[in-house]
Amino acid sequence: MSISGASCRQQGLNEVPQVTERWHGTTVNDLFREYNNIFKHGNRNAASHLWSRFLIERSAQMTHERFVYMFSGFCAVSGSPVRPSDYNRYKLTLDKVDGSGKAAGFMHYCCWPCVCDTQDFIRVDTRNVTTADGERSYRFAVIGNPCDHPEELQHPFQDAFGRGQSTLQMDAPEVRCMDGKLQNAPLSDHGFVIINMFFDPPEGKESVLLASRVQSAQPGRISEMGGVKYQDEVEYAPMCEQRKLSGYNSGMGEIFRKVAAISPIAIYDVELAEEGEMVNMSSCSTVSENSVCDSSTG
């Protein structure tokens, strides 16, 4: 079974109408001021898809450079506003949803545990977007559709931080389902939920980043390649493992993990798919399969 992102576009399932009212935002601080307009229910937990929608539906008003920059203003995992810097830029290697291998790129986070949550649940897909400079394909960080199983939003769980019992419906009120779809979620070419941009590496450096290794982990160490400074995900491998053994009771990703785990994206080998093996990718007729830093408000 072959997967075609074009069929999703033809069906119009990832259309995001452009907002005609002029938005004069030029900095991430301007984006932060839109918080209450973006999050109608006052809580950005597991709701970075709403930041993404706000920007995509105003893309034609922005240059390519400004469009990319604005996506660095929030954490894909937590939904927290982020002021981008060399010190909160992290290098990741993530699976492409079409099974064609790994993609290397960068993301800006509010805290290091987001690295672990990204590795576990976030994948990379594409989407064509039109800016003031014309149309082009961008790489986006995506998760599966939690509304494949909307009943999970009401399932009670014990908070990992000892705050008692709760539900996703309570802790992530912006994660709302209608007819099996996540409300106001922009979709990628293969129908997955866009939660941020997956920022490109310096030109010609992706293969080098994919092959990069470190001798010993030093969390907080700054690396540099092609003039771009970043922290490498591999520096946090021991800490991610310890966090896992501790029940993910550090950082801000508990709610994200629960939302993303409802319908995780399954990645399949392209060669096996071409040989006729069953491929469990999402169809474009529904959103599909397959999260945030903290469970606080604001």
Secondary structure as GFF3:
##gff-version 3
##sequence-region A 1 298
A	DSSP	alpha_helix	5	11	.	.	.	ID=ss1
A	DSSP	alpha_helix	28	32	.	.	.	ID=ss2
A	DSSP	alpha_helix	35	38	.	.	.	ID=ss3
A	DSSP	alpha_helix	48	56	.	.	.	ID=ss4
A	DSSP	three_ten_helix	59	61	.	.	.	ID=ss5
A	DSSP	alpha_helix	64	70	.	.	.	ID=ss6
A	DSSP	three_ten_helix	71	73	.	.	.	ID=ss7
A	DSSP	beta_strand	89	95	.	.	.	ID=ss8
A	DSSP	beta_strand	102	108	.	.	.	ID=ss9
A	DSSP	alpha_helix	113	121	.	.	.	ID=ss10
A	DSSP	beta_strand	123	131	.	.	.	ID=ss11
A	DSSP	beta_strand	134	143	.	.	.	ID=ss12
A	DSSP	three_ten_helix	146	148	.	.	.	ID=ss13
A	DSSP	three_ten_helix	150	154	.	.	.	ID=ss14
A	DSSP	beta_strand	157	158	.	.	.	ID=ss15
A	DSSP	beta_strand	165	166	.	.	.	ID=ss16
A	DSSP	alpha_helix	168	171	.	.	.	ID=ss17
A	DSSP	beta_strand	177	178	.	.	.	ID=ss18
A	DSSP	beta_strand	181	182	.	.	.	ID=ss19
A	DSSP	beta_strand	193	197	.	.	.	ID=ss20
A	DSSP	alpha_helix	206	211	.	.	.	ID=ss21
A	DSSP	beta_strand	223	225	.	.	.	ID=ss22
A	DSSP	beta_strand	228	232	.	.	.	ID=ss23
A	DSSP	three_ten_helix	233	236	.	.	.	ID=ss24
A	DSSP	alpha_helix	237	245	.	.	.	ID=ss25
A	DSSP	alpha_helix	254	260	.	.	.	ID=ss26
A	DSSP	alpha_helix	270	274	.	.	.	ID=ss27
###
